[in-house]
Amino acid sequence: MSVRRKRNARQPGQRLKYLEDEFYCRARRRRLSLGKCLNDYCNANAFEDRKSACWRCPQGQNNRSDYSREFPSF
């Protein structure tokens, strides 16, 4: 039996740790999960989708770098 974790809202000064964590996206003007943000940010920049709100988004870039800092590189 799997246990579902309650989604956490981001508090000021708190880094997002889990893909289910939510925050307020300034570019889209709505709440998003970290997983959705990372997926959309990476796709928009990899495919150079300039019409996307995630194209070169500074908030998405910060979320990606904060999330990648949580895991050690080998």
Phi and psi in degrees as GROMACS dihedral restraints (atoms count N, CA, C in turn):
[ dihedral_restraints ]
;  ai    aj    ak    al  type     phi  dphi    fc
    3     4     5     6     1   -92.9    20    10
    4     5     6     7     1   147.8    20    10
    6     7     8     9     1  -107.3    20    10
    7     8     9    10     1   125.4    20    10
    9    10    11    12     1   -88.7    20    10
   10    11    12    13     1   131.9    20    10
   12    13    14    15     1   -85.3    20    10
   13    14    15    16     1   138.8    20    10
   15    16    17    18     1   -68.4    20    10
   16    17    18    19     1   137.6    20    10
   18    19    20    21     1   -69.0    20    10
   19    20    21    22     1   133.1    20    10
   21    22    23    24     1   -96.3    20    10
   22    23    24    25     1   142.3    20    10
   24    25    26    27     1   -89.9    20    10
   25    26    27    28     1   143.2    20    10
   27    28    29    30     1   -75.3    20    10
   28    29    30    31     1   129.0    20    10
   30    31    32    33     1   -96.3    20    10
   31    32    33    34     1   154.2    20    10
   33    34    35    36     1   -57.1    20    10
   34    35    36    37     1   131.8    20    10
   36    37    38    39     1    83.0    20    10
   37    38    39    40     1    -0.7    20    10
   39    40    41    42     1  -100.4    20    10
   40    41    42    43     1   131.3    20    10
   42    43    44    45     1   -83.8    20    10
   43    44    45    46     1   149.7    20    10
   45    46    47    48     1   -81.0    20    10
   46    47    48    49     1   133.3    20    10
   48    49    50    51     1  -110.6    20    10
   49    50    51    52     1   -36.6    20    10
   51    52    53    54     1  -112.3    20    10
   52    53    54    55     1   151.5    20    10
   54    55    56    57     1   -64.8    20    10
   55    56    57    58     1   -21.0    20    10
   57    58    59    60     1   -84.6    20    10
   58    59    60    61     1   -12.9    20    10
   60    61    62    63     1   -63.3    20    10
   61    62    63    64     1   141.4    20    10
   63    64    65    66     1  -110.1    20    10
   64    65    66    67     1   154.6    20    10
   66    67    68    69     1  -152.0    20    10
   67    68    69    70     1   168.8    20    10
   69    70    71    72     1   -91.2    20    10
   70    71    72    73     1   120.3    20    10
   72    73    74    75     1   -88.1    20    10
   73    74    75    76     1   119.6    20    10
   75    76    77    78     1   -72.0    20    10
   76    77    78    79     1   -35.4    20    10
   78    79    80    81     1   -68.5    20    10
   79    80    81    82     1   -39.3    20    10
   81    82    83    84     1   -96.6    20    10
   82    83    84    85     1   -10.6    20    10
   84    85    86    87     1    57.0    20    10
   85    86    87    88     1    47.8    20    10
   87    88    89    90     1  -160.9    20    10
   88    89    90    91     1   170.3    20    10
   90    91    92    93     1   -82.7    20    10
   91    92    93    94     1   134.9    20    10
   93    94    95    96     1  -130.8    20    10
   94    95    96    97     1   155.2    20    10
   96    97    98    99     1   -83.3    20    10
   97    98    99   100     1   156.1    20    10
   99   100   101   102     1   -61.7    20    10
  100   101   102   103     1   -38.4    20    10
  102   103   104   105     1   -61.3    20    10
  103   104   105   106     1   -43.1    20    10
  105   106   107   108     1   -65.1    20    10
  106   107   108   109     1   -42.2    20    10
  108   109   110   111     1   -61.8    20    10
  109   110   111   112     1   -49.0    20    10
  111   112   113   114     1   -62.6    20    10
  112   113   114   115     1   -41.8    20    10
  114   115   116   117     1   -62.4    20    10
  115   116   117   118     1   -49.8    20    10
  117   118   119   120     1   -67.4    20    10
  118   119   120   121     1   -39.5    20    10
  120   121   122   123     1   -63.6    20    10
  121   122   123   124     1   -47.7    20    10
  123   124   125   126     1   -65.4    20    10
  124   125   126   127     1   -41.4    20    10
  126   127   128   129     1   -65.6    20    10
  127   128   129   130     1   -43.2    20    10
  129   130   131   132     1   -63.3    20    10
  130   131   132   133     1   -39.3    20    10
  132   133   134   135     1   -82.4    20    10
  133   134   135   136     1   -32.9    20    10
  135   136   137   138     1   -69.1    20    10
  136   137   138   139     1   -39.0    20    10
  138   139   140   141     1   -97.9    20    10
  139   140   141   142     1     6.5    20    10
  141   142   143   144     1    51.3    20    10
  142   143   144   145     1    50.0    20    10
  144   145   146   147     1   -84.6    20    10
  145   146   147   148     1    89.5    20    10
  147   148   149   150     1   -72.5    20    10
  148   149   150   151     1   -15.2    20    10
  150   151   152   153     1   -82.5    20    10
  151   152   153   154     1   -12.6    20    10
  153   154   155   156     1   -76.5    20    10
  154   155   156   157     1   145.8    20    10
  156   157   158   159     1   -67.7    20    10
  157   158   159   160     1   -17.8    20    10
  159   160   161   162     1   -89.3    20    10
  160   161   162   163     1    -5.6    20    10
  162   163   164   165     1   -62.4    20    10
  163   164   165   166     1   116.6    20    10
  165   166   167   168     1    52.2    20    10
  166   167   168   169     1    38.7    20    10
  168   169   170   171     1   -74.2    20    10
  169   170   171   172     1   122.4    20    10
  171   172   173   174     1   -66.8    20    10
  172   173   174   175     1   -32.4    20    10
  174   175   176   177     1   -69.6    20    10
  175   176   177   178     1   -40.4    20    10
  177   178   179   180     1   -65.0    20    10
  178   179   180   181     1   -38.0    20    10
  180   181   182   183     1   -64.6    20    10
  181   182   183   184     1   -42.4    20    10
  183   184   185   186     1   -65.4    20    10
  184   185   186   187     1   -41.8    20    10
  186   187   188   189     1   -61.5    20    10
  187   188   189   190     1   -41.6    20    10
  189   190   191   192     1   -65.9    20    10
  190   191   192   193     1   -44.6    20    10
  192   193   194   195     1   -68.9    20    10
  193   194   195   196     1   -38.1    20    10
  195   196   197   198     1   -65.0    20    10
  196   197   198   199     1   -41.7    20    10
  198   199   200   201     1   -66.4    20    10
  199   200   201   202     1   -39.0    20    10
  201   202   203   204     1   -73.0    20    10
  202   203   204   205     1   -22.3    20    10
  204   205   206   207     1   -70.4    20    10
  205   206   207   208     1   -21.8    20    10
  207   208   209   210     1   -68.9    20    10
  208   209   210   211     1   -24.1    20    10
  210   211   212   213     1  -111.9    20    10
  211   212   213   214     1   131.4    20    10
  213   214   215   216     1   -71.2    20    10
  214   215   216   217     1   145.5    20    10
  216   217   218   219     1   -95.0    20    10
  217   218   219   220     1   143.0    20    10
